[in-house]
Every structure is written in C-alpha cells, then in structure tokens.
Amino acid sequence: MKFKEISSIVGHIPFISKENGQFLYDLIIKEKITNILELGIAHGTATCYMAAALQEQGEGKITAVDLIEVKDQFKPSAEEQLAKTGFADIATVKRMQTGYTWFLHDQIVKNTKDDICHEEYDLVIIDGPKNWTIDGAAFFFADKLLKNNGWIIFDDYNWTYSQASDRRDATDGITHRSLSKAEQETPHIKAVFELLVKQHPHYGNLIVLEEHDWVLAQKTMSADKTYNIVNQTTTKDMLGKGLKKIYRKLKTLRK
Ligand SMILES: C[S@@+](CC[C@H](N)C(=O)[O-])C[C@H]1O[C@@H](n2cnc3c(N)ncnc32)[C@H](O)[C@@H]1O
C-alpha cells in the first residue's frame, strides 16, 4: 500500500506523526528491511505504516509487543487497526503481562542454541515507557536479536518525567513522585542512547533526528563510529529535501 493511502486511513490516530510515519515507511523500503520488532504499540499506528511498506515491497513481517492491560485502553486498538487495514497477516500483536523485557527474554530463550543467540530482526523500534531501567535493559536484550547492519530506533529522545507531570502523576506504572529529582529531570532515552548505545562496540552509525525526537543506531560491528545530529527545520524539509538528505547521509555513513 502506498504511503498516501495508509496515511489517509491511520494518519489521524496517535501517537506517531505523519512525518515520522513517512520516515519509517521510506527507511523500510530503502534499507530492504523485512523482519521488524516493535516494542510499545498503543493504537498500532506506526505498525500500520510499517506493514504498508512491507506490503509495498512484497515481503516482511512485524512482531508488535505491548501490555495485556492496555488492550481496551487504546481505542481503536492495534488489533482493530490491523484488521481494518488488512495487515493482520503481516503484523502479529503479542500482549505481555509485565512488558516487553520479558518478551525479549522469551525470544532469547527461543533463539539460543549451544550458548549462541541467533539474530533475527532487521529493525527494532523501542517506544515504550521511556525509562532508563526498562529501556536500557531492552536495548541490551534487543541487541542479541538484531542482525548485523540492522537498525534500532528509539522514540522520545528528549522526554522527561518532569515534563509529563503537568498532565499526569504516573507514566506506564511509574509514579513520578517516587523518583528522585534527577530521575525526573533527566531524559532517560537520551541517557540510554548516549551512555549505552553510543558506547556499545556493536553500533557504528549513530544518528539523532533532533526535531523529531528520534534516535537511530545501526549495528555495524565495527570500531569506527560516526555520530550525526540531523536538524530538520520544517515538516516540508522532512518530507522532501530533508528526508533525502538523511538517506544520503545514512548511505555515506554505511560506506
Ligand atoms: C507512545 S506509545 C507507542 C506508540 C506507537 N509506537 C506508535 O508510534 O504508534 C507507548 C506504548 O508503550 C506501551 N508500554 C509501556 N511500557 C511497556 C512495557 N514495559 N512493555 C510493553 N509495552 C509497554 C504502552 O502501553 C503504550 O502502548
């Protein structure tokens, strides 16, 4: 399905913007990504954008993981959106009792033979609680399952508990006031990216898409590191020239 068509069906449903939806759609097609793991799905809007790209390229599947307890909280649910768009055969939703870190445990068990964990995914998207402990662990677990040259993407690079305190007292089961001031004010995903992903020997291409609050890292298994901050000034840029610029940059970085 073309981007325009999927965007006309799900574009008004949170939480991913059309610009980031287009970025994901194009990334999948340009990088020929076929096996995707999405951690944190809410209404499944990003799942639908990615499934549309996989259908367009003629192959690929998505495993999309969230909590059992939120199934009826997000309306429409991911399952409903996938049924509506006809992508239920491309994306499988897995609902866990305690969260995606235990899903990753189960995958590592399933993929381990003779003390070696078989890597299976080309792209892992981490878009859940935005929490140092959960998402830091999820990164190390996901790394065991991510193929060489595969990509990992984090949303909410700059998000903090303190900024969310205007709207609510707790985020994904974590009560804000139970955290220290530093824990409330530090962007946890930024900490995961800067302190864990950037220093990890497997990751060579590190890209911050600043205005879109996303960070990407490519598993290159090389000691060479490049770190790029890509500024997008306007949405138009992101959809047109800017997007091309990012892909040109990604291509150069891979050489
Ligand atoms: C921002 S939403 C995801 C949005 C989605 N990726 C999109 O762009 O359309 C965050 C989701 O993470 C889920 N979540 C939070 N903590 C989780 C955990 N420990 N395990 C699994 N899912 C979790 C929430 O239930 C919520 O659905």
The ligand as an SDF file (V2000), in Angstrom:
LIG
                    3D

 27 29  0  0  0  0  0  0  0  0999 V2000
    3.8810    6.0370   22.8360 C   0  0  0  0  0  0  0  0  0  0  0  0
    3.0340    4.5390   22.8550 S   0  0  0  0  0  0  0  0  0  0  0  0
    3.6210    3.7200   21.3980 C   0  0  0  0  0  0  0  0  0  0  0  0
    3.1850    4.3670   20.1480 C   0  0  0  0  0  0  0  0  0  0  0  0
    3.4320    3.5950   18.8660 C   0  0  0  0  0  0  0  0  0  0  0  0
    4.7850    3.0660   18.7430 N   0  0  0  0  0  0  0  0  0  0  0  0
    3.1640    4.4890   17.6700 C   0  0  0  0  0  0  0  0  0  0  0  0
    4.1060    5.2200   17.2880 O   0  0  0  0  0  0  0  0  0  0  0  0
    2.0650    4.4800   17.1340 O   0  0  0  0  0  0  0  0  0  0  0  0
    3.8140    3.6670   24.1680 C   0  0  0  0  0  0  0  0  0  0  0  0
    3.2720    2.2580   24.3720 C   0  0  0  0  0  0  0  0  0  0  0  0
    4.2020    1.5410   25.1760 O   0  0  0  0  0  0  0  0  0  0  0  0
    3.4780    0.6340   25.9630 C   0  0  0  0  0  0  0  0  0  0  0  0
    4.3210    0.2070   27.0860 N   0  0  0  0  0  0  0  0  0  0  0  0
    4.7310    0.9310   28.1460 C   0  0  0  0  0  0  0  0  0  0  0  0
    5.5160    0.1870   28.9430 N   0  0  0  0  0  0  0  0  0  0  0  0
    5.5960   -1.0450   28.3650 C   0  0  0  0  0  0  0  0  0  0  0  0
    6.2800   -2.2350   28.6900 C   0  0  0  0  0  0  0  0  0  0  0  0
    7.0550   -2.3430   29.7830 N   0  0  0  0  0  0  0  0  0  0  0  0
    6.1280   -3.2930   27.8710 N   0  0  0  0  0  0  0  0  0  0  0  0
    5.3520   -3.2180   26.7750 C   0  0  0  0  0  0  0  0  0  0  0  0
    4.7170   -2.1030   26.3730 N   0  0  0  0  0  0  0  0  0  0  0  0
    4.8300   -1.0240   27.1750 C   0  0  0  0  0  0  0  0  0  0  0  0
    2.2390    1.4260   26.3810 C   0  0  0  0  0  0  0  0  0  0  0  0
    1.2200    0.5520   26.7880 O   0  0  0  0  0  0  0  0  0  0  0  0
    1.9370    2.1810   25.0940 C   0  0  0  0  0  0  0  0  0  0  0  0
    1.0350    1.4550   24.3090 O   0  0  0  0  0  0  0  0  0  0  0  0
  1  2  1  0
  2  3  1  0
  2 10  1  0
  3  4  1  0
  4  5  1  0
  5  6  1  0
  5  7  1  0
  7  8  2  0
  7  9  1  0
 10 11  1  0
 11 12  1  0
 11 26  1  0
 12 13  1  0
 13 14  1  0
 13 24  1  0
 14 15  1  0
 14 23  1  0
 15 16  2  0
 16 17  1  0
 17 18  1  0
 17 23  2  0
 18 19  1  0
 18 20  2  0
 20 21  1  0
 21 22  2  0
 22 23  1  0
 24 25  1  0
 24 26  1  0
 26 27  1  0
M  CHG  2   2   1   9  -1
M  END
$$$$
